[in-house]
Amino acid sequence: MTSPSSSPDPAPEAPGTPDSTPTCDVAVLGGRLSAGILATVLAAHGARVTVVDDGAPPAVPQSAMGVHASALIRVIAERYEVPELAHLATVDGVREHVTTTVGAEHAHSFLYHRPGRPLNPDELVQVCPPKGSPPDPHYYRPEVDAHLLRLAENKGARVLRGAKATEVAPDAEGVTVRLAEGEPVRARFLVDASGPDSPLVERLGLREEPTRFTTSTRTLATHMRGVRPLESVVADRPEEFRSPVAWSRGSNHHMADGVRLSVIPLGNHPEPGGDGPFGVTLTVDAGTAGSTANSPEAEFREIVSRFPTLAAQFEGARAEGEWTVTTRDQHSVREVVGERWCLLGDAAGYVDPFISRGLSTALETVNVLTWRLLRALARDDFTPERFAPVGEFLLAHQDANDQLAAMAHASLRDPRLLKSVLFVLEVGFRYGGFPMMIAHARFRSTGDDSELRALETLPHTGHVFPGHEGFYRLFGATATICAQVRAGTLDADTASERVFRMVREADFVPAAFEFRDPSVRFLRITPVTMLRLALWSFRGAPKDIAPLIRGGLKAVLRGG
Ligand SMILES: Cc1cc2nc3c(=O)[nH]c(=O)nc-3n(C[C@H](O)[C@H](O)[C@H](O)COP(=O)(O)OP(=O)(O)OC[C@H]3O[C@@H](n4cnc5c(N)ncnc54)[C@H](O)[C@@H]3O)c2cc1C
């Protein structure tokens, strides 16, 4: 068994009494994306892995990838030496190696709707990645998840499809997983990625009731076909809706007071448009009536019918397959690691679909768990202290996601407030990828992953821009302002003015970002932006951001 970037330790015999002899090193419950990646990497390093997945249809037809998720997949592929995983990081890679049903994110657009009124072109924001950079993929998850399980098998993992774990019993020597049918699985370590109904959470009574998360939303989701492209719905006003990137060339996030509707095109590559499919995720306040009164389809139609532009877009759209409905999205656990086990993905808790932070968090967890687990297997040392940092990391991510989702949802009261929040987030995302890109570039040139490990303990880990005190304060102040709006103690106009002013006055936000003008609708990064940013890093940028900018831009230029 190999442990990347560490001296290989001899793998001792797997321990166990005759009755409890491990049949594998690691049992992975659940067979979706993060579980599939983890199983693949562990198996590629010689671990004996058994994946137990009941093969139930996907609970959630999610498809959106979060910001930086592709970059993270590239890091995992290289750090853990499984080049096939890198295919998932690009649209072309997915098309060539996995499935032709894939979305291309050429831009992400946020469009604010008001009941009874057509979409106002002044109330939208489009975020465009740097010109010429390849689009991130959006996944058609049934096919990507199945591909990953096959990949794990190719690397040597045993995959039990259609096997339901009925009971999970951890002890000091390992974990026993009993199945509805067939022999139990005995493992030296268990990773439970079986989603919100995790048998381990049930067995150990880990559920946090009530949840500590403050966001309170619920979601209806499905795949659809026949969603009209926005540009065709607003074709009578082409000048007003002219945008740097055609609206249908990326995700559209329709926002209204208390409502978020994400439409992720999965058939927009190589050409925009097409019949679909589309990943459609509607998120509303958890308290909103409807989940029991109406069918999901009827509730979806009723909400969409309030907004004329949306109504036109969805008029001929039809759901493909079942709807997934939650009564409340948020759930959490008290502990995510313990003796011989770790929770992964939604088994460890879930906040909200906003910008897919759940998926990024699961991928981040795979990244920080894998090297520890490989070492633990090699040294036969599973002391909980080894895994405690994974738990702290994951809980910190969840709490940051909660703050972000609550802030975003509260900002829906008003389009200007929403826009000001998007400005704050975009500042974070523009810088937030740099630490990982720099560490990744260093890893590529030296083979040493110590900088990647150091990212785990950056201050404010889990936030969109970890490691920077000024951004953390800006984010926190924005969250407080949005909470005041939600509580009715601050009006949305004053709130948005305050947030725009904070962005304008933040010494780490350069003029090159063009966030000083609240009327800006298109947030673009051009070669000129990069050049101005580079110059600013030498002349004028504060000391706590200048080296990061220079390092980040260098990594970008090297193709990071
Ligand atoms: C309505 C909704 C919409 C969402 N939309 C998005 C989105 O657009 N983008 C995004 O990134 N995230 C989205 N999410 C979040 C996303 O669904 C999860 O973060 C992601 O699915 C986590 O995957 P997972 O592998 O942890 O769990 P799951 O996807 O729940 O997978 C668990 C797996 O374990 C299997 N399993 C369960 N119990 C057992 C058992 N006892 N024995 C064996 N196997 C078992 C299940 O069949 C399943 O295959 C959404 C969530 C909700 C609730």
The ligand as a MOL file (V3000), in Angstrom:
LIG
                    3D

  0  0  0     0  0            999 V3000
M  V30 BEGIN CTAB
M  V30 COUNTS 53 58 0 0 0
M  V30 BEGIN ATOM
M  V30 1 C -33.1630 18.5900 -3.2130 0
M  V30 2 C -31.6760 18.7310 -3.2650 0
M  V30 3 C -31.0640 19.2970 -4.3920 0
M  V30 4 C -29.6810 19.3530 -4.4830 0
M  V30 5 N -29.0780 19.8940 -5.5820 0
M  V30 6 C -27.7280 19.9050 -5.6490 0
M  V30 7 C -27.0170 20.4400 -6.7720 0
M  V30 8 O -27.6100 20.9210 -7.7280 0
M  V30 9 N -25.6480 20.3960 -6.7640 0
M  V30 10 C -24.9580 19.8420 -5.7210 0
M  V30 11 O -23.7310 19.8040 -5.7480 0
M  V30 12 N -25.5990 19.3410 -4.6600 0
M  V30 13 C -26.9450 19.3610 -4.6080 0
M  V30 14 N -27.5640 18.8320 -3.5310 0
M  V30 15 C -26.7560 18.1720 -2.5470 0
M  V30 16 C -26.3500 16.8090 -3.0420 0
M  V30 17 O -27.4620 16.0040 -3.2900 0
M  V30 18 C -25.5550 16.1040 -2.0580 0
M  V30 19 O -24.5960 16.9520 -1.4930 0
M  V30 20 C -24.8690 14.9110 -2.6930 0
M  V30 21 O -25.8370 14.0740 -3.2890 0
M  V30 22 C -24.1470 14.1490 -1.6250 0
M  V30 23 O -23.9800 12.8860 -2.0290 0
M  V30 24 P -23.7380 11.7300 -1.0140 0
M  V30 25 O -22.9230 10.7510 -1.7910 0
M  V30 26 O -23.2130 12.1920 0.2740 0
M  V30 27 O -25.1920 11.1690 -0.6800 0
M  V30 28 P -26.3050 10.6030 -1.6320 0
M  V30 29 O -26.3020 11.2780 -2.9460 0
M  V30 30 O -27.5550 10.6050 -0.8220 0
M  V30 31 O -25.8520 9.0950 -1.9010 0
M  V30 32 C -25.9400 8.0920 -0.9230 0
M  V30 33 C -25.8230 6.7330 -1.5890 0
M  V30 34 O -25.8640 5.7320 -0.5890 0
M  V30 35 C -26.8640 4.7760 -0.8940 0
M  V30 36 N -27.3790 4.2720 0.3810 0
M  V30 37 C -28.1520 4.9270 1.2730 0
M  V30 38 N -28.4080 4.1410 2.3320 0
M  V30 39 C -27.7670 2.9790 2.1060 0
M  V30 40 C -27.6540 1.7700 2.8380 0
M  V30 41 N -28.2420 1.6160 4.0210 0
M  V30 42 N -26.9200 0.7590 2.3110 0
M  V30 43 C -26.3030 0.9060 1.1070 0
M  V30 44 N -26.3880 2.0270 0.3760 0
M  V30 45 C -27.1070 3.0570 0.8710 0
M  V30 46 C -27.8910 5.5490 -1.7060 0
M  V30 47 O -28.6740 4.7080 -2.5110 0
M  V30 48 C -26.9720 6.4360 -2.5300 0
M  V30 49 O -26.4890 5.7390 -3.6460 0
M  V30 50 C -28.9290 18.8310 -3.4180 0
M  V30 51 C -29.5480 18.2840 -2.2800 0
M  V30 52 C -30.9040 18.2580 -2.1900 0
M  V30 53 C -31.5400 17.6680 -0.9560 0
M  V30 END ATOM
M  V30 BEGIN BOND
M  V30 1 1 1 2
M  V30 2 1 2 3
M  V30 3 2 2 52
M  V30 4 2 3 4
M  V30 5 1 4 5
M  V30 6 1 4 50
M  V30 7 2 5 6
M  V30 8 1 6 7
M  V30 9 1 6 13
M  V30 10 2 7 8
M  V30 11 1 7 9
M  V30 12 1 9 10
M  V30 13 2 10 11
M  V30 14 1 10 12
M  V30 15 2 12 13
M  V30 16 1 13 14
M  V30 17 1 14 15
M  V30 18 1 14 50
M  V30 19 1 15 16
M  V30 20 1 16 17
M  V30 21 1 16 18
M  V30 22 1 18 19
M  V30 23 1 18 20
M  V30 24 1 20 21
M  V30 25 1 20 22
M  V30 26 1 22 23
M  V30 27 1 23 24
M  V30 28 2 24 25
M  V30 29 1 24 26
M  V30 30 1 24 27
M  V30 31 1 27 28
M  V30 32 2 28 29
M  V30 33 1 28 30
M  V30 34 1 28 31
M  V30 35 1 31 32
M  V30 36 1 32 33
M  V30 37 1 33 34
M  V30 38 1 33 48
M  V30 39 1 34 35
M  V30 40 1 35 36
M  V30 41 1 35 46
M  V30 42 1 36 37
M  V30 43 1 36 45
M  V30 44 2 37 38
M  V30 45 1 38 39
M  V30 46 1 39 40
M  V30 47 2 39 45
M  V30 48 1 40 41
M  V30 49 2 40 42
M  V30 50 1 42 43
M  V30 51 2 43 44
M  V30 52 1 44 45
M  V30 53 1 46 47
M  V30 54 1 46 48
M  V30 55 1 48 49
M  V30 56 2 50 51
M  V30 57 1 51 52
M  V30 58 1 52 53
M  V30 END BOND
M  V30 END CTAB
M  END
